[in-house]
Structures are given as structure tokens and as C-alpha cells.
Amino acid sequence: MTFSATDAAFEGFRVVRRHPLAVVFWAALHLVFLAAFFGVFGSDLASFMAATETLQGTDPTPVELESLSPTLLGLFALAAPAGLLLGAILNAAVARAVVRQKDKAFGYLRLGADELRVLAVTVVMFIVFGVGTMVAFTLVGVCAGLAAAANAGLGWLVGIVLGLGAVAAVVWMMVRLSLAVPVTIAERRISLFDSFALTKGHALSLLGMAVIAFIMTFLVGMLMTVVALPLTMTTGGLEQLAALDGASTLDILRAAGPAIAVYVVVNAVVSALQQAVLYAPFSAAYLGLKGLPQEG
């Protein structure tokens, strides 16, 4: 099979052109998630924004910074699992839009075995990248420390060289595992090692494709932000939440409803577009390297 990195990098735009209604479904799913987030955490978010605004322009003490931790950790602890599930559903939908284009009902969205498999793959890769990064930079720190004991300049040199090497190793690992989700959707099975086999000899091409896709994702976000700027300015933005510290979620919605609505809708559309632009290229790369999956 043939694989063109530059051609695959723009697959997300082709997905949107082939089935624009899919973006509507993806944005709607983001809307549901964000609306639920504000409904559950609106009061905590207002308190956090008020606290951070109070600390702006000052030199906060460790105690003041520590006071923000419970709210921030609480938001993260509850939002992270929901975010992982949302990501799995949307990543599966984007991959399905490329490798199983006939399954386009409901914007390729499903909630079934494929999504559970993608969720499992995502969690495993998150652990692998996290542990691998921690081990790599721990070794860098140890080696740099040993070198610095003999000579400070040598320690800096060793730290920089090995640090760059560690970054390269982590990026290499990410590239080699980058086709795990397309493989999982196309072949309806959990697989990490198949990605290693498929990407062998194509790491640099895939990296270049990923860089192009990332730049396109950034440009889409910038463009949508500019388009939505008049609406954001008209409603006052989310900065007004800081003045609602201690208010109930219902009171927050009454006072800042238009600003929250604009924020939620704009972010839903932007996130849906960015999801397609960033992740569809990897499924296109899978097709280029492996070919169409057997329907079953």
C-alpha cells in the first residue's frame, strides 16, 4: 500500500466535507458534556476563578496557592474520567468516519464495544507515556546530577543532551503507537503492537504528518476564536463568573447565562472540528499502510 504523509495530514478536512453533519453530532456531544460540567461544577468554577483573580498581580504565598488545590483537584478528579470517555467516543467516531465510512448514522457516534476498546487503549497509552516519560527524565536527572558533582558545566551539558534524547525517545514512542486507535476501530480488537509493525520505517513521515495536522488544528482554533470574538465581547465573557463566587448554579446561569452559552457552543464547534483535523490523519495513514479493513 502507498502512504503519503502530506495527503493524510488533510484527511480531517475531507471528513468534514464528506459528512458535515457528523461535525454537528460531535459538537452536540461536546455541548452535552460541557453543559453537564457547568451544571455540576458551576459553583466550584466560579469560586476558583474568584480566588485566582484575587491572587492576580500579587506574590501569592504557598498557603494561598495551597488553598486552591482542593477545588482544582476536585474538578480534575471528577472531570478527568468523563473527559476520557468523551475522548474515546469521539476518537472512535473520527476513526470510523475514515475506515468505516458506511457506518455514518448519528455522525459515526456509537457507545459500544468499539468505544470501550478505544477507552482501554487510551488509558494504556496514557500509562505507558506517563511511566516512560517519568523514567526517562528521572534517569536524565540522575545522570546530570552525577556529572554536576564533578563539574557544574558538565552537569548542564549532560542534562541538556540527555534531556533532548529523552524528548526524542518519548516522541518516537508516541509515533510508533499512533495508529493504535485506527487499528482498534478498523479491526475491532485491542492492539498496540500492530501499530508498531505498521509504523516501522514510517516514523519520520508520520511525525511530519502529525506536525502538519497539529498546525492545522491550531489554525482552526484561531480562526474560530476570531469568528466568535464579537459574540464573546457582547456577552461579557466568562470573566464575570469571578463576581459570582458563592452563588448557586442557578444564580450563575441567570446572571451569566448568555456568556456561558456562547462559550459552550463555540468550544463545542471548535473542539469537534479540531478533533477531526487532528485525529483523522492517523486513520488515513492506517488505510495507506494497511488498506481497507474486512467488513464483518
N, C-alpha and C positions, 0 to 999 in steps of 0.2 A: 504494500500500500504506500501511497505518497502522503507526505505531510509537509505543509507549508506553514511556517510559524506566522508569517505576516498575514496570510489569508485567515488562519484560525483565530488570530487576535481580534478580528472584527465580527466574529460569529454572533456575539450578543446583539449587535445592531440588526443582523439578519433575522434573528429570532423575533425581535420586536417588529420588524417589517412583515414577517410571515404571519405572525399571530399577535397583533397589537392588543387584542382583548385579553391575552394572558397577562400583560402588564397591569391591566385593570384588576384582575383577580389577585395578583400578587400585592398590589397596592392596598386592596381591600383587606387582605390578611394582615398586612402591616397596620392598617387602621384599627382593626380589632385588637391587635396586640398592644398598640400604643394607647388606645382608649382604656383598655383594661389596666394598663400600667398607671395611667393618671388616676383612674378611679380608685385603685388600691393604694397608690403611693403619693397621691397629690399633696396631701398634708405634709408628709415627710419631706417631699421635694421642696415645698415652699420653705420649710424650716431650714433645710440645708442651704438653699440659696440665700436666705436671710443671714445665716451665720457666715457664709463665705463673703457676702457683700460687706458685712461689718468688719471683717478682717482685711479687706482690700485697702491698700495704701498704708498699712501698718506693718510692724515687725512682730508677727504672732509668736507667742511663747509656745513651747512644747505642750503645755497643758491646754492651751486654746486649740491647737491643732488636734490634740488627742480627743477633745470634746466632739469633734466632727466624726470621729471614727465609728461610733455605734450606728449613727444614721446611715453613713456611707456603706458600712458592712451589711447592715440590714437590707438596704436597697439591692446591693450586689447579690447577697445570698439568695434572695427570692427571685430576682430578675434573671440571674445567670441561667438557671435550668430552663426557664421559659424561653430565653433567648436561644439556647442550644436547640430546643425543639423547633422553634420558628425557623432557625437556620437550616435544620435538617429537612424540614418540609419544603422550604424554598430552594435549597440546593438540589434536592431531588427533582423538583419541578423544572428547574432550569436544565438539568441534565436530561430529563425526559423530553424536553422540548427539542433537544438536538438528536438524541439517539433513538427516541421512540416518538417520532413526530405525529404518528396516527393517534396517539393517546392524548388528544388535545382537549378533551372535555374538561370543563371547570378550570381552564388555564393550566392544564397539566398538574393541577394540585390533587394530591391524594393524602390519605392518612392511613397507612397500612404497613405491610411488611417491608416494603422498599424504604419507607421513611425511618422505620426502626433500625434497619441495617445501616442507613446513612448516618443516623444518630450514633450508632455504635462505632462506626468508622471514624466519625468526627471526634468522639471522646478519646478513642485510642490514639489518633494522631495528635490530639492536644496533649495527651500524657507523654507521648514519645518526644514531641518537640520540646515540651516543658522540661522533662528529665534530661534530654540530650543537651539542651541549652545550659541548664544548671551545671551539669557535669563538665561540659566544655569550658565554661567560664570559671568554674572552680579550679580546674587544672591550670588555666591561664593565670589566675590569681596566685596559686601556689608557686608556679614556676617563676613568675615575675617577682614574687617575694623572696624566693631563694636567690635570684640574680641580684636583687637590690641589696641583699645582705652583704654581697661582695662589692657592689658598685651601684650607686643610685642611678647613674645614667644607663648602665647596662640593664637595670631593672625596668626602666621606662621602655627601652628598646625591645626587650623580650616581651613585655606586656603588650606593646603595640603590634608587633609581628604576630605573636600567638593569638592576640585578640582578633586581628583580621582573618587569621586562619580559622578561628572558631566561628566567626560570622560566615565565612565561606562554607564551612562544613555544615552549618545549620541550614543555609540556603540550599546547598546541594541535597540535603536530606528532604527538604520541603519539595524541591523539584521532582525528586525521584518518587515521592508519594503523591504527587499532584493529580494523578489520574485514578486514585482510589475510588472517589465518588462516582465518576462516569462508569468505571468497571462494575461497581456495585449495582448501579441502576440498569446498565445495559445487560448484564449477565445474571442479575437477580441473586447475587450471593456476595457475602462479605469477603473482600480480598484486598490485602495490602501488597503482597509480594508480586501479584500480577502487574501492579503499577511499576515496580522495579524493573521487571522484564521488559515492559513496553517502552519505558523511558531510556533504556540502555542505548547509549550512543546519540541521544537526542537532548541531553540535559541543557546544553547551551541554547539550542533552538527554543526549547520550552521556556527557558529563563527569559529569552528575548521576547517571546510571545507574552509572558506574564507581565513584563515591564510595560509593553505597549498597552495591554489591557488595563493595567493599573493607571497609566497616564490618561487613557480614555475615560476611566471611571472618575478620576479627579476632575476632568474637564466637564463631564456630565453634571457632577455635583455643583461645580462653579456656575455653569450655565443656568441650572435650575434655581440656584440661590439668587442669581441676578434677576431672573424672571419673576420670582416670588417676592423680591425685595419691596415693591410697592405695597403689597398686601401686608407684609410683616410690619412695615412702618405705620400703616394705617391702624393696625390693631394694637400697637404699642409694644409688641414682642413679649417674650417670656420674662423679661427683667422685672416686670411688675409683680411677679409672684413673690419676690422678696418682701414686698409690703404686706403680704397676706400670711405672714408667719403666725401659726397658731390657729388659723381659720380651718373650718371643716372643708371636706372635699366639695360639698355642695356650695358653700360660700365662695370657694375658689372658682368653681365653674361659673357662678353668677357674675363674679367680678372680672374674671379673665377668660371667659368662655371663648370669645372671638379669637384672642391671641392663641389660646391652646388649640382651637380648631384649625387655624391656619398652620400652626407648627406641625400638628399631627398629619394633616393632609399633604403638605409639602414634603415632609420627611417620608411619608409612605410612598409617594410617587418617586421621589429621588432614590430611595432605598430599593424599590422594585427595579428601576432602570439600571442602577449600579449593580444589582445582583446579576442581571442578565449580562451586562457588559463585562463584568469581572469573571464570572464562572463559566459562561457558555464556551469560551475558547478552549477550556480543558476537555470538554466533551467533544468539541470539534477535533482536537488533537487525538483523542481516543479513536474517533472514526477514521482519521487519516492514517493512524498507525495499526489499527486492528480491523477496521471495516465494520459494516452494519452487523448488529447482533442478530442471532437467530431468534425469530419471534416464537414465543412459547407461552 
